Amino acid sequence: MPMGDSITAGARVPGGYRAPLRDRITGQGWRVDFVGSQRQRGDTSADRDHWGRPGWGIADTDEVINGRRYVSLQANEGPGGARRPGLWDELEAAISTRYFSSSSGVDNVLLLMVGTNDVVHQVVEQRNGARPAGDRNNDGKGEQQNRIGEATIDRLRGFIQRVDRFAGRAGLNLKVVLGTIPRFNNSWNADRLKDPISTVMQQEATEVNQWIRQRAGGLALRHITVTPVDQERAVGGSLIDGLHPDANGYRRMADTWWDGIKDALA
């Protein structure tokens, strides 16, 4: 199951990383079935199923996770900040025998990359005066943006723990291959009509990726394992709009997912 946001869905490049990844897997003689509730318009590949949700974050912006409540500091989407939906509430449906198999001899793999929208939309814990649309100058800095990384890490940790619980409930042995998020830049806001991308926000994304590389694989989990892969390094500067990979970036993502799948199943 490819799961995540618009990058998983294949924004700007129909099929995204899924089409080249399927070619790599089947080219090695493996049988694979991509699963998920979504299909991308314009994708003509042989297996189009995925769980990519464009614009979505880890959870609804104001979701309470492990007793913590969150807000979006982003100011250019109205007085409530960027109120975006998240994958959190879909996990019970996704991590189930409707999509995965409890049969022996079948390997269940979740390719998870999520968090870009949590950083871009400046989601922080609601404390120390943080308030919705608190980015007064609409510049992504100066109003607790230096706490975006810690909030995204806390939300992602809770998300992975929730995957673990639902895998246990469904009796699934599940391998999670967890990708770092590609490094975005201010070309995304070249028309100055989208979201500000500041150096502070880029630093916070780096903090999230360092946690994924160094800590995510060591989480205490009962029913899943987590194998980190470095999609930030794979994509590098191969971005079509400052946020989403171009075709070359997606191909490199496919190579990295394939290496992670092999490591997870070794």
C-alpha positions in Angstrom: 0.0 0.0 0.0 1.5 3.3 -1.1 0.2 5.8 1.5 0.8 9.5 1.9 -0.1 12.8 0.3 0.0 14.2 -3.2 3.5 12.9 -3.8 2.2 9.4 -3.2 -0.8 10.1 -5.5 1.6 11.1 -8.2 1.1 14.9 -8.5 2.2 16.3 -11.8 3.4 12.9 -13.1 0.6 10.4 -13.4 1.6 7.1 -11.8 4.3 8.9 -9.7 6.8 6.4 -8.3 4.3 3.5 -8.4 4.7 2.7 -12.1 8.5 2.5 -12.1 8.4 0.7 -8.7 6.0 -2.0 -10.1 8.4 -2.5 -13.0 11.3 -3.0 -10.6 9.5 -5.5 -8.5 8.0 -7.6 -11.3 11.3 -7.4 -13.2 12.9 -9.4 -10.3 10.2 -12.1 -10.7 8.1 -11.0 -7.7 4.4 -10.8 -7.8 2.9 -7.6 -6.4 -0.5 -6.1 -5.9 -0.7 -2.4 -5.0 -3.7 -1.7 -2.7 -5.7 1.3 -1.6 -8.9 3.2 -1.9 -7.6 5.8 -4.4 -6.8 5.9 -8.2 -5.2 8.8 -10.0 -6.8 10.3 -13.1 -4.4 10.0 -16.0 -2.5 7.1 -14.6 -2.5 4.4 -17.2 -0.2 1.9 -15.4 -1.2 -1.7 -14.9 -1.9 -1.3 -11.2 -3.3 2.0 -10.1 -4.4 1.4 -6.5 -2.9 3.6 -3.8 -3.8 5.6 -0.6 -2.4 9.0 -1.6 -4.4 12.0 -0.5 -3.4 15.3 -2.1 -3.2 18.1 0.5 -3.7 15.9 3.5 -1.5 15.7 6.5 -0.7 13.1 9.2 -4.0 13.9 10.9 -6.7 16.6 10.8 -5.0 19.9 11.7 -6.6 20.1 15.1 -6.6 16.3 15.9 -5.9 15.5 19.5 -3.0 13.0 19.5 -1.7 11.5 22.7 -3.5 14.3 24.7 -2.0 17.1 22.5 -4.0 19.6 20.4 -2.6 21.3 17.4 -3.2 24.4 15.3 -1.9 25.7 11.9 0.0 29.0 12.0 -0.5 29.5 8.3 -2.3 32.8 7.7 -3.2 32.9 4.0 -6.0 30.3 4.2 -8.2 32.3 6.6 -8.5 33.1 10.3 -8.6 29.4 11.2 -5.2 28.7 9.6 -4.9 25.8 7.2 -7.6 23.4 8.3 -6.6 20.3 6.4 -7.8 16.7 6.7 -5.4 13.9 7.6 -4.8 10.2 7.1 -5.2 9.4 10.8 -9.0 8.8 10.6 -8.7 6.5 7.6 -6.2 4.1 9.2 -8.9 1.8 10.6 -10.2 1.2 7.1 -6.7 1.0 5.5 -4.9 -1.2 8.0 -7.3 -4.1 7.6 -7.9 -7.4 5.9 -9.8 -5.6 3.2 -6.5 -4.5 1.8 -3.9 -6.7 3.4 -3.6 -10.5 3.8 -3.5 -12.6 6.9 -2.5 -15.6 4.8 1.0 -17.2 5.3 3.3 -16.7 2.4 2.1 -13.2 1.6 4.2 -10.2 2.6 2.3 -7.0 3.7 4.1 -3.8 3.1 3.1 -0.2 3.8 5.1 2.4 1.9 4.5 5.5 4.1 5.6 9.0 3.4 3.7 11.8 5.1 4.4 15.0 6.9 5.1 17.5 4.1 1.7 19.2 4.5 2.1 19.3 8.3 5.3 21.3 7.8 4.2 23.4 4.9 1.0 24.4 6.7 2.9 25.2 9.9 1.2 22.8 12.3 2.4 23.2 15.9 1.1 22.2 19.3 -1.4 24.6 20.8 0.6 26.0 23.7 2.7 29.0 24.6 0.3 31.3 22.8 0.2 29.5 19.5 -3.0 30.3 17.7 -4.6 29.5 14.4 -3.4 31.8 11.5 -0.7 33.1 13.9 1.8 33.8 11.1 1.3 37.5 11.2 3.6 38.5 8.3 2.8 35.4 6.2 6.5 34.7 6.0 6.8 31.3 7.8 9.0 32.6 10.6 8.9 34.5 13.9 5.7 32.9 15.4 6.8 29.5 16.8 7.6 28.0 13.4 10.7 26.6 15.2 8.3 24.1 16.9 6.9 22.7 13.6 9.5 19.9 13.6 8.7 18.6 17.1 5.0 18.7 16.4 5.3 16.8 13.2 7.5 14.2 14.9 5.0 13.8 17.7 2.1 13.4 15.3 4.1 10.9 13.1 5.1 8.9 16.2 1.4 8.7 17.2 0.4 7.8 13.7 2.8 4.9 13.5 1.6 3.7 16.9 -1.9 3.8 15.6 -0.9 1.7 12.5 0.6 -0.8 15.0 -2.7 -1.0 17.0 -4.8 -1.6 13.9 -2.4 -4.1 12.5 -2.7 -6.0 15.8 -6.5 -5.8 15.8 -6.6 -7.2 12.2 -4.1 -9.9 12.9 -1.6 -8.6 10.3 2.1 -8.9 10.2 3.0 -5.6 8.5 6.2 -4.2 7.3 6.3 -0.4 7.2 8.9 1.3 4.9 9.0 4.9 6.1 10.3 7.6 3.8 11.8 10.9 4.7 10.1 13.8 3.0 11.6 15.5 0.0 13.2 18.9 0.6 10.9 21.6 -0.7 11.9 25.2 -1.7 10.3 28.6 -2.4 9.7 27.8 -6.0 6.4 26.4 -4.7 5.4 29.9 -3.9 6.9 31.6 -6.9 3.5 33.2 -7.7 3.2 34.3 -4.1 -0.4 32.9 -4.0 0.4 29.7 -2.2 2.2 28.9 1.1 5.3 30.7 2.3 8.4 28.5 2.4 11.0 30.0 4.8 14.4 28.7 5.8 12.9 28.0 9.2 10.4 25.7 7.7 13.1 23.9 5.7 15.1 23.5 8.9 12.1 22.0 10.6 11.6 19.5 7.8 15.3 18.5 8.2 14.6 17.9 11.9 11.7 15.6 11.0 13.9 13.7 8.5 16.7 13.3 11.1 14.2 11.7 13.5 13.0 9.3 10.7 16.5 8.3 9.9 17.8 7.9 13.4 14.8 7.1 15.7 11.8 5.8 13.8 13.2 2.3 13.4 13.7 1.9 17.1 10.1 2.6 18.2 8.7 0.0 20.6 6.0 -1.6 18.4 4.3 -5.0 18.7 2.8 -5.9 15.3 4.8 -3.9 12.8 8.4 -3.1 11.9 9.6 0.2 10.6 12.4 0.4 8.0 13.4 4.1 7.2 14.5 5.0 3.7 15.9 8.3 2.6 13.6 9.8 0.0 14.9 13.3 0.6 18.3 12.2 -0.7 16.7 10.2 -3.5 14.7 13.1 -4.9 17.3 15.8 -4.2 16.6 18.8 -6.3 14.5 16.9 -8.9 11.3 18.9 -8.2 8.9 20.0 -10.8 7.4 22.9 -8.8 9.5 23.3 -5.6 7.4 20.7 -3.8 6.6 17.6 -6.0 9.2 15.4 -7.7 9.6 15.4 -11.5 9.7 12.2 -13.5 13.3 11.6 -12.7 12.7 12.2 -9.0 9.9 9.7 -9.0 12.1 7.1 -10.6 14.7 7.6 -8.0 12.0 7.3 -5.3 11.0 4.0 -6.9 14.6 2.7 -6.6 14.7 3.8 -2.9 11.4 2.1 -2.1 12.6 -1.1 -3.7 15.7 -1.1 -1.6 13.6 -0.5 1.5 11.2 -3.3 0.6 14.1 -5.8 0.2 15.6 -4.7 3.5 12.2 -5.0 5.3 11.6 -8.5 4.0 15.1 -9.8 4.4 
